[in-house]
Every structure is written in C-alpha cells, then in structure tokens.
Amino acid sequence: MRGNASTDTRPEKRLRKALWAAGFRGYRKNVRTLPGTPDVVFPKAKLAIFVHGCFWHGCPHCPRNLSPKTNAAFWRAKIEQNKERDTRTSGELERLGFQVVAVWECELAQNSGQEVIATIRSMMNPAR
C-alpha cells in the first residue's frame, strides 16, 4: 500500500491540465491544512476538489471498482472504509464553508473531463 502515490497521480495531473486549459487560475494543490488534504483547492471560491481513483474509492458507475479475487473480504472492507472517510471529510469541509466536488478517475477520461470542468465552472460562478 505504501507504494501507491497519494499526490500528483495521473488523474490529478489530467484535472489540473484541464483546469489550466479552461483558464482557471489561483488554485492550490494538496492543501494539508484542510481536512482530507484536498487535491485541488480554490481558496477564494471555497471550493475543494478530490480526485478519486475508481478502484480505491468504489466508483458507483465504473467497472474498475470490482474487488480483486484474492483477499476479497479485506479489499471490500478497505474500500468501504475509504468511502466512509470520504463522507466524513466532505462533511468537515462543508462545516468549514467549502463546497466539495468528488471527481472520479473515469469522468476525467471521458470527454477530456469537459463535463467536470463545466461543473466546477458552475460552482465557482453560480450567478452565470
């Protein structure tokens, strides 16, 4: 487990590249002072974004969330713990006044993440 990268993963880089290409500036990466260390934070907009790997966080609409054949009980419990932690972390951030967006790895692969960018844009500019 320790060999798995927790920052600057390929999906995180893909999201940041799409954000930059869409003209978003002023975000911070991996803000350790916030609960759960969000992958991308827009401090002025109070928007925290987590990039979830489909396997590790149990994506509800992706075949990559299937449990491995070996040690299946361990992996089911591990992924359920991850989901519970995600829910708890989102709640903590919302209590601090942040909007929280969970972006799935498979969403970034589809349409170069344009739907994700549109969602983020609407959350940052609710009047538009």
Secondary structure as UniProt FT lines:
FT   TURN            2..3
FT   HELIX           10..21
FT   TURN            22..23
FT   STRAND          28..29
FT   TURN            32..33
FT   TURN            35..36
FT   STRAND          40..42
FT   TURN            43..46
FT   STRAND          47..52
FT   HELIX           54..57
FT   TURN            60..61
FT   HELIX           63..65
FT   TURN            70..71
FT   HELIX           72..95
FT   TURN            96..97
FT   STRAND          99..104
FT   HELIX           105..109
FT   HELIX           110..113
FT   HELIX           114..124
FT   TURN            126..127
//
